[in-house]
Amino acid sequence: MKKAPSRSRVLTGGAVAAALVLGGFGAYSASATGEDATSAPAPAAAKNKNTVESTHLTIEAAVKAARATLDAAGAEGQRVSVAVVDRNGNTLVTLRGDGAGPQSYESAVKKAFTAVSWNAPTSELAERLTNAPNLKDIPGTLFLGGGAPVTAKGAPIAGIGVAGAPSGDLDEKFARIGVASLTK
């Protein structure tokens, strides 16, 4: 077996170390918030008027909501995918239920993103297309029933999207069950 040149070994080792450090930081920052998921965004601290604090759903809460959503759909014999995104639209959790269609995964993410972006259930947003048909052209959105926002004191902190049931009404029913699971 031929040994890699010394420079290649150093670069590879450095890349691996950086990946481990950054991966560890990401895991820490995603799960170590210590905040109550029901608190609202806070105004900027008096010392620094150039920043604001915002509330984000913990990874534990996102997993809990996704699991509750998937369990509710399964109890009714529905094969769905579930996605939970944070306030910024970043995917926190996705669960693809047994037998869920291949399109359901991406659709669930887009519904969650749409719900948190407008702080409204996606079924309500779909009705707005009549007056503003160009809304559907916004990248990453999907204006079909099945997305529900998670709020704290009226401000959106996450979105839950469900796709795969025979109707958007059912998808949204399960998404709302996921939202409700966070108040228990």
C-alpha positions as CSV (number, residue, x, y, z in Angstrom):
1,M,0.0,0.0,0.0
2,K,1.4,3.4,-1.0
3,K,1.7,6.0,1.7
4,A,0.1,9.4,1.0
5,P,2.5,12.4,0.8
6,S,3.0,14.2,4.2
7,R,1.1,17.3,3.0
8,S,-2.0,15.3,1.9
9,R,-2.1,13.6,5.3
10,V,-1.9,16.9,7.1
11,L,-4.6,18.5,5.0
12,T,-6.8,15.5,5.4
13,G,-6.3,15.4,9.1
14,G,-7.0,19.1,9.4
15,A,-10.2,18.7,7.4
16,V,-11.4,15.8,9.6
17,A,-10.6,17.8,12.8
18,A,-12.5,20.8,11.5
19,A,-15.5,18.7,10.6
20,L,-15.5,17.1,14.0
21,V,-15.2,20.5,15.8
22,L,-17.9,22.1,13.6
23,G,-20.2,19.1,13.9
24,G,-19.9,19.1,17.7
25,F,-20.6,22.9,17.8
26,G,-23.7,22.4,15.6
27,A,-25.0,19.6,17.9
28,Y,-24.3,21.7,20.9
29,S,-26.0,24.8,19.6
30,A,-29.1,22.9,18.4
31,S,-29.7,21.1,21.7
32,A,-28.4,23.3,24.4
33,T,-30.7,26.3,24.3
34,G,-32.1,25.7,27.8
35,E,-35.0,28.0,26.9
36,D,-38.6,27.3,27.4
37,A,-40.1,26.7,23.9
38,T,-43.2,28.8,24.9
39,S,-41.4,32.0,25.6
40,A,-41.6,34.9,23.1
41,P,-38.8,36.7,21.3
42,A,-37.1,39.2,23.6
43,P,-36.3,42.8,22.7
44,A,-32.7,43.8,22.3
45,A,-30.7,44.1,25.5
46,A,-30.4,47.6,26.8
47,K,-26.6,47.4,26.3
48,N,-26.7,46.6,22.6
49,K,-29.4,48.0,20.5
50,N,-28.0,46.4,17.4
51,T,-29.1,42.9,18.3
52,V,-32.2,41.0,19.2
53,E,-32.8,37.7,20.9
54,S,-35.3,35.2,19.5
55,T,-36.9,32.1,20.8
56,H,-36.2,28.8,19.0
57,L,-37.7,25.4,19.4
58,T,-35.3,23.0,21.0
59,I,-34.3,19.8,19.1
60,E,-36.0,17.8,21.8
61,A,-39.3,19.6,21.3
62,A,-39.0,19.3,17.5
63,V,-38.5,15.5,17.8
64,K,-41.4,15.3,20.3
65,A,-43.7,17.2,17.9
66,A,-42.6,15.2,14.8
67,R,-43.2,11.9,16.7
68,A,-46.6,13.0,17.9
69,T,-47.6,13.9,14.4
70,L,-46.4,10.7,12.8
71,D,-48.1,8.7,15.6
72,A,-51.4,10.5,15.0
73,A,-51.2,9.8,11.3
74,G,-50.3,6.1,11.9
75,A,-53.2,5.7,14.3
76,E,-55.5,6.6,11.4
77,G,-53.7,4.4,8.9
78,Q,-52.1,7.3,7.0
79,R,-48.6,7.0,5.6
80,V,-47.0,10.4,5.8
81,S,-43.8,12.3,6.1
82,V,-43.3,15.0,8.8
83,A,-40.9,17.9,8.8
84,V,-40.2,20.5,11.5
85,V,-38.3,23.6,10.6
86,D,-37.1,26.4,12.8
87,R,-38.0,30.1,12.7
88,N,-35.4,30.6,9.9
89,G,-36.8,27.8,7.8
90,N,-33.9,25.4,8.6
91,T,-35.0,21.8,8.8
92,L,-34.7,20.4,12.4
93,V,-36.3,17.0,12.0
94,T,-37.8,14.9,9.2
95,L,-39.5,11.6,9.7
96,R,-40.7,9.5,6.7
97,G,-43.3,7.1,7.9
98,D,-43.4,3.5,6.7
99,G,-44.9,3.4,3.2
100,A,-45.0,7.2,2.7
101,G,-44.7,8.2,-0.9
102,P,-41.4,9.5,-2.2
103,Q,-42.9,13.0,-2.9
104,S,-44.1,13.4,0.7
105,Y,-40.7,14.1,2.2
106,E,-39.9,17.3,0.2
107,S,-43.5,18.4,0.3
108,A,-43.6,18.2,4.1
109,V,-40.5,20.4,4.3
110,K,-41.9,23.0,2.0
111,K,-45.2,23.0,3.9
112,A,-43.4,23.6,7.2
113,F,-41.3,26.3,5.7
114,T,-44.4,28.0,4.2
115,A,-46.3,27.9,7.5
116,V,-43.5,29.4,9.6
117,S,-42.7,32.0,6.9
118,W,-46.2,33.5,7.0
119,N,-47.2,32.4,10.5
120,A,-50.4,30.8,9.2
121,P,-51.6,27.3,8.4
122,T,-50.9,26.5,4.8
123,S,-54.6,25.8,4.1
124,E,-55.3,29.5,4.8
125,L,-52.4,30.6,2.7
126,A,-53.6,28.4,-0.2
127,E,-56.9,30.5,-0.2
128,R,-54.8,33.7,-0.6
129,L,-53.6,32.5,-4.0
130,T,-56.8,33.6,-5.5
131,N,-55.9,37.2,-4.9
132,A,-52.1,36.9,-5.1
133,P,-51.3,34.0,-7.5
134,N,-47.6,34.9,-7.6
135,L,-47.1,33.8,-4.0
136,K,-46.7,30.2,-5.3
137,D,-43.6,31.4,-7.2
138,I,-41.6,32.0,-4.0
139,P,-38.8,29.4,-3.8
140,G,-39.2,26.7,-1.2
141,T,-42.9,27.2,-0.6
142,L,-45.9,24.9,-1.1
143,F,-49.4,26.3,-0.8
144,L,-51.3,23.2,0.0
145,G,-53.0,22.2,3.3
146,G,-50.6,20.4,5.7
147,G,-48.5,23.0,7.3
148,A,-49.0,24.6,10.7
149,P,-46.9,27.2,12.5
150,V,-45.6,26.9,16.1
151,T,-45.9,30.2,17.9
152,A,-44.8,31.7,21.2
153,K,-46.8,34.7,22.3
154,G,-48.0,35.3,18.7
155,A,-44.6,35.0,17.0
156,P,-43.6,32.1,14.8
157,I,-40.8,29.9,16.2
158,A,-41.2,26.8,14.0
159,G,-43.3,25.1,11.4
160,I,-44.6,21.6,11.1
161,G,-45.4,20.2,7.7
162,V,-47.1,16.9,6.8
163,A,-47.5,15.3,3.4
164,G,-48.8,12.0,2.1
165,A,-52.4,11.7,3.4
166,P,-55.1,11.7,0.8
167,S,-56.0,15.3,1.5
168,G,-54.4,18.5,2.7
169,D,-57.1,18.7,5.4
170,L,-55.8,15.4,6.9
171,D,-52.2,16.5,6.6
172,E,-53.0,19.7,8.4
173,K,-55.0,17.9,11.1
174,F,-51.9,15.8,11.9
175,A,-49.6,18.9,11.8
176,R,-51.9,20.6,14.3
177,I,-51.7,17.6,16.6
178,G,-47.9,18.0,16.5
179,V,-48.2,21.7,17.5
180,A,-50.6,20.8,20.3
181,S,-48.2,18.2,21.6
182,L,-45.8,21.0,22.5
183,T,-48.2,22.5,25.1
184,K,-48.4,19.2,27.1
